[in-house]
Amino acid sequence: MYKFEHNISIFVFILLLPFILSSDGDRSPFYQNCVKSCSKANCTLEGAFQEESAKVQDKWNRWLNWNCKDECRYQCMWRAVHAFQERGYQVPKFHGKWPFKRILGVQEPASAFASLLNLITHMYMYSKLLGISVRSAPHVLLWHVFAMVCMNAWIWSIIFHTRDTAFTEFMDYACALSMVMSLFIAAVVRILHRRKKLAAVLLILTLAYYVEHARYLYSGRIDYDYNMRVNIFFGVAGSLLWLGWAWRARARRYGWRLAASTLLSGAALSLELLDFPPRRGCDAHALWHFSTAPLPLLFYRFVIDDLKYSMPSQSIKKSA
């Protein structure tokens, strides 16, 4: 009996899966009929362009591997948007995303550009960090790894917002979480630098969880709410640890940079939670990325000052 009910549950889930993963826009009959007609007129059964249709595709879209079905979805998305607006309805999402006008084949130009700005600020401040020798202060290597993780995450954010595929989505989600968790790990290591065994245990457990979660993301069966909760948990935990350390070390003149960057990062997150349609090419997600771009200027300056403070060459005995 249990096996029968279990199989029925799986069958019902499979039937409902397209609706679970869809949005108002791509569920509309107008959009679905448009995609079917476009695909029939322009695409082969394998999803490639027919000979005549391939000639009219923009070179930028071709270079970014927009296939025939992708082009049909894009063109029909905007036809559906106009149909919704003509009937007085709000602009809907399509396949979980707001509609954006492509620029040079880039799927989400504002978010891609904002991600590039974040990458640039991380690279700029990392160049400042390189001025400190690995042997001159404790934890220098930790911050080198942290910077590499962050820069890698923003590279994949650029790629994902340029061209959304199953693989680029996985890399964006996995690398974004790696950045959030690396900030949490850095807080644990910095706070527990005198309790190395405990810090090592927490580090191993955190890394093990990350590997398991990344494996889950790679399976393709992503629960987006669960993934968001994981990011929020480690983000909030890391922020609380850093704010607690900043309060404890408030006598140090550079501690305000850590507190400011942490609080501003939390405030910027509110833009992501608003989730409004694009306005002049920017949605809430793009504005969130724009708002985080200057924050590495504060945070890395704190890191550099803290490393200098921790250098053994300092004559005054310090405790942290």
C-alpha positions as CSV (number, residue, x, y, z in Angstrom):
1,M,0.0,0.0,0.0
2,Y,2.8,2.4,0.9
3,K,4.6,1.7,-2.3
4,F,1.5,2.4,-4.3
5,E,0.9,5.7,-2.6
6,H,4.6,6.6,-2.9
7,N,4.5,6.0,-6.7
8,I,1.3,8.0,-7.0
9,S,2.9,10.9,-5.1
10,I,5.9,10.8,-7.5
11,F,3.6,10.7,-10.5
12,V,1.6,13.7,-9.3
13,F,4.8,15.6,-8.5
14,I,6.1,15.0,-12.1
15,L,2.8,16.3,-13.5
16,L,2.9,19.4,-11.4
17,L,6.6,20.1,-11.9
18,P,6.2,22.3,-14.9
19,F,3.8,24.5,-13.0
20,I,6.0,24.6,-9.9
21,L,8.9,25.8,-11.9
22,S,6.9,28.2,-14.1
23,S,5.6,31.7,-13.7
24,D,2.5,33.7,-14.8
25,G,4.1,34.7,-18.1
26,D,5.2,31.4,-19.4
27,R,2.0,29.7,-18.1
28,S,-0.1,32.0,-20.3
29,P,-1.7,30.3,-23.4
30,F,-0.7,33.3,-25.5
31,Y,3.0,32.7,-24.7
32,Q,2.8,28.9,-25.1
33,N,1.0,29.1,-28.4
34,C,3.5,31.7,-29.6
35,V,6.5,29.5,-28.7
36,K,4.9,26.5,-30.4
37,S,4.2,28.5,-33.6
38,C,7.6,30.1,-33.7
39,S,9.4,26.8,-33.1
40,K,7.4,25.0,-35.8
41,A,8.2,27.8,-38.3
42,N,11.8,28.4,-37.5
43,C,13.4,25.4,-35.7
44,T,14.3,21.8,-36.4
45,L,13.1,19.0,-34.1
46,E,16.5,19.2,-32.3
47,G,16.0,22.9,-31.5
48,A,18.5,24.2,-34.1
49,F,17.7,27.0,-36.6
50,Q,16.3,26.2,-40.0
51,E,18.6,27.4,-42.8
52,E,16.6,30.6,-43.6
53,S,16.0,31.5,-39.9
54,A,19.7,31.1,-39.0
55,K,20.5,34.0,-41.5
56,V,18.5,36.6,-39.6
57,Q,20.0,35.9,-36.1
58,D,22.1,38.6,-34.6
59,K,25.8,37.7,-34.4
60,W,26.0,38.6,-30.7
61,N,23.2,36.2,-29.9
62,R,24.8,33.5,-32.1
63,W,28.2,34.0,-30.3
64,L,26.5,33.6,-26.9
65,N,24.8,30.4,-28.1
66,W,21.2,31.5,-28.3
67,N,19.6,28.6,-30.1
68,C,16.3,28.6,-32.0
69,K,14.1,27.7,-29.1
70,D,15.8,30.3,-26.9
71,E,15.1,32.9,-29.6
72,C,11.5,31.9,-29.8
73,R,11.1,32.1,-26.1
74,Y,12.7,35.6,-26.0
75,Q,10.6,37.0,-28.9
76,C,7.4,35.5,-27.5
77,M,8.2,36.7,-24.1
78,W,8.0,40.3,-25.3
79,R,4.9,39.7,-27.4
80,A,3.3,38.3,-24.2
81,V,4.4,41.3,-22.2
82,H,2.8,43.7,-24.6
83,A,-0.4,41.5,-24.6
84,F,-0.5,41.7,-20.8
85,Q,0.0,45.4,-20.7
86,E,-2.6,46.0,-23.4
87,R,-5.1,44.2,-21.1
88,G,-4.1,46.3,-18.1
89,Y,-2.2,43.5,-16.3
90,Q,1.1,43.8,-14.6
91,V,4.3,42.7,-16.3
92,P,4.7,39.0,-15.4
93,K,7.8,36.8,-14.8
94,F,8.8,34.2,-17.3
95,H,10.5,31.0,-16.1
96,G,11.1,32.7,-12.8
97,K,12.8,35.8,-14.2
98,W,11.7,39.3,-15.1
99,P,11.8,40.2,-18.8
100,F,14.9,42.2,-19.9
101,K,15.9,43.7,-23.2
102,R,19.1,42.1,-24.4
103,I,22.1,44.2,-25.2
104,L,24.7,42.6,-27.5
105,G,23.2,39.2,-26.6
106,V,23.6,39.8,-22.8
107,Q,20.5,38.5,-21.1
108,E,20.4,40.7,-18.0
109,P,22.7,43.7,-18.9
110,A,22.2,45.7,-15.6
111,S,23.0,42.7,-13.3
112,A,25.9,41.7,-15.5
113,F,27.4,45.2,-15.4
114,A,26.8,45.5,-11.6
115,S,28.5,42.1,-11.1
116,L,31.5,43.5,-13.1
117,L,31.7,46.5,-10.8
118,N,31.8,44.2,-7.8
119,L,34.6,42.2,-9.4
120,I,36.6,45.3,-10.1
121,T,36.4,46.6,-6.6
122,H,37.4,43.2,-5.2
123,M,40.4,43.1,-7.6
124,Y,41.4,46.6,-6.8
125,M,41.4,46.0,-3.0
126,Y,43.1,42.6,-3.5
127,S,45.9,44.4,-5.2
128,K,46.3,46.4,-1.9
129,L,46.2,43.2,0.1
130,L,49.1,41.9,-1.9
131,G,51.3,44.5,-0.4
132,I,51.3,42.6,2.9
133,S,53.7,39.6,3.0
134,V,52.2,36.2,3.9
135,R,54.8,35.8,6.6
136,S,54.4,39.2,8.1
137,A,51.0,38.7,9.8
138,P,48.8,35.8,10.9
139,H,45.8,35.0,8.7
140,V,47.1,36.7,5.5
141,L,46.7,33.5,3.6
142,L,43.1,33.2,4.8
143,W,42.3,36.6,3.2
144,H,44.0,35.7,0.0
145,V,41.8,32.6,-0.3
146,F,38.7,34.8,0.7
147,A,39.5,37.3,-2.1
148,M,40.0,34.5,-4.7
149,V,36.6,33.0,-3.7
150,C,34.9,36.3,-4.0
151,M,36.4,37.2,-7.3
152,N,35.5,33.7,-8.7
153,A,31.9,34.2,-7.5
154,W,31.6,37.6,-9.2
155,I,33.0,36.1,-12.4
156,W,30.3,33.5,-12.5
157,S,27.7,36.1,-11.6
158,I,28.7,38.0,-14.7
159,I,28.6,34.8,-16.8
160,F,25.2,33.8,-15.4
161,H,23.6,37.2,-16.0
162,T,25.1,37.3,-19.5
163,R,23.6,33.9,-20.4
164,D,21.4,31.9,-18.2
165,T,21.8,28.1,-18.7
166,A,21.4,25.2,-16.3
167,F,25.2,25.1,-15.8
168,T,25.8,28.8,-15.4
169,E,22.9,28.9,-12.9
170,F,24.5,26.1,-10.9
171,M,27.9,27.9,-10.9
172,D,26.3,31.2,-9.9
173,Y,24.4,29.7,-7.0
174,A,27.2,27.5,-5.8
175,C,29.8,30.3,-6.0
176,A,27.5,32.9,-4.4
177,L,27.1,30.5,-1.4
178,S,30.9,30.0,-1.3
179,M,31.4,33.7,-0.9
180,V,28.8,33.9,1.9
181,M,30.3,30.9,3.7
182,S,33.8,32.1,3.3
183,L,32.9,35.3,5.1
184,F,31.4,33.2,7.9
185,I,34.5,31.0,8.0
186,A,36.8,34.1,8.1
187,A,34.8,35.3,11.2
188,V,35.2,32.0,12.9
189,V,38.9,31.8,12.3
190,R,39.5,35.4,13.3
191,I,37.5,35.2,16.5
192,L,38.9,31.7,17.5
193,H,42.5,32.3,16.4
194,R,43.7,31.2,19.8
195,R,41.5,28.1,19.9
196,K,42.8,26.5,16.8
197,K,41.3,23.1,17.3
198,L,37.7,24.4,17.7
199,A,38.2,26.6,14.7
200,A,39.5,23.7,12.7
201,V,36.4,21.5,13.6
202,L,34.0,24.3,12.7
203,L,35.9,24.9,9.4
204,I,35.8,21.2,8.4
205,L,32.1,20.9,9.3
206,T,31.3,24.1,7.3
207,L,33.3,22.9,4.3
208,A,31.6,19.5,4.4
209,Y,28.2,21.1,4.4
210,Y,29.1,23.3,1.5
211,V,30.3,20.3,-0.6
212,E,27.1,18.5,0.2
213,H,24.9,21.5,-0.7
214,A,26.9,22.1,-3.9
215,R,26.3,18.5,-4.8
216,Y,22.6,19.0,-4.2
217,L,22.6,22.1,-6.4
218,Y,24.3,20.2,-9.2
219,S,21.5,17.6,-9.2
220,G,19.3,20.2,-10.8
221,R,16.4,19.6,-8.4
222,I,16.8,23.0,-6.7
223,D,14.5,24.2,-4.0
224,Y,15.1,27.9,-4.4
225,D,13.5,28.8,-1.1
226,Y,15.7,26.3,0.7
227,N,18.8,27.6,-1.1
228,M,17.9,31.1,-0.1
229,R,17.4,30.1,3.6
230,V,20.9,28.5,3.6
231,N,22.4,31.7,2.2
232,I,20.5,33.8,4.7
233,F,21.5,31.5,7.6
234,F,25.3,31.7,6.9
235,G,25.0,35.4,6.0
236,V,23.3,36.4,9.2
237,A,25.5,34.1,11.3
238,G,28.6,35.6,9.8
239,S,27.3,39.2,10.1
240,L,26.5,38.6,13.8
241,L,29.9,37.2,14.5
242,W,31.6,40.1,12.8
243,L,29.4,42.7,14.5
244,G,30.1,41.0,17.9
245,W,33.9,41.2,17.2
246,A,33.6,44.8,16.1
247,W,31.9,45.7,19.3
248,R,34.5,43.9,21.4
249,A,37.3,45.6,19.5
250,R,35.5,49.0,19.3
251,A,38.5,50.7,20.9
252,R,40.5,50.1,17.7
253,R,40.2,53.0,15.3
254,Y,39.6,50.8,12.2
255,G,36.8,48.7,13.7
256,W,34.1,51.0,12.4
257,R,34.9,49.9,8.8
258,L,33.9,46.4,9.7
259,A,30.7,47.4,11.4
260,A,29.8,49.8,8.6
261,S,30.4,47.3,5.8
262,T,28.4,44.6,7.6
263,L,25.4,46.9,8.3
264,L,25.4,48.3,4.8
265,S,25.5,44.9,3.3
266,G,22.5,43.9,5.4
267,A,20.7,47.0,4.3
268,A,21.5,46.3,0.7
269,L,19.9,42.9,1.0
270,S,16.5,44.5,1.4
271,L,16.7,45.4,-2.3
272,E,16.9,41.8,-3.2
273,L,13.9,41.0,-1.0
274,L,11.7,43.7,-2.7
275,D,11.7,41.9,-6.0
276,F,10.0,44.5,-8.3
277,P,9.9,44.5,-12.1
278,P,12.6,46.2,-14.2
279,R,12.5,50.0,-14.3
280,R,14.7,51.5,-16.9
281,G,16.5,48.2,-17.3
282,C,17.1,47.6,-13.5
283,D,15.2,45.3,-11.3
284,A,15.7,44.8,-7.5
285,H,18.4,42.2,-8.0
286,A,20.5,44.5,-10.3
287,L,20.1,47.4,-7.8
288,W,21.3,45.0,-5.0
289,H,24.4,44.2,-7.0
290,F,25.0,47.9,-7.6
291,S,24.7,48.7,-4.0
292,T,27.2,46.1,-2.9
293,A,29.9,47.2,-5.3
294,P,31.5,49.9,-3.1
295,L,31.4,47.7,0.1
296,P,34.7,45.9,-0.5
297,L,36.5,49.3,-0.3
298,L,35.5,49.4,3.4
299,F,35.8,45.7,4.2
300,Y,39.3,45.1,2.7
301,R,40.6,48.3,4.3
302,F,39.4,46.8,7.7
303,V,41.2,43.5,6.8
304,I,44.5,45.4,5.9
305,D,44.4,47.5,9.1
306,D,43.6,44.4,11.2
307,L,46.5,42.5,9.6
308,K,48.9,45.4,10.3
309,Y,47.6,45.6,13.9
310,S,48.3,41.8,14.3
311,M,51.8,42.0,13.0
312,P,54.4,40.6,15.5
313,S,56.6,43.6,14.9
314,Q,54.1,45.7,17.0
315,S,55.7,46.6,20.2
316,I,52.6,46.8,22.3
317,K,51.1,43.5,23.4
318,K,47.6,43.2,22.0
319,S,44.7,40.8,22.7
320,A,41.8,40.0,20.4
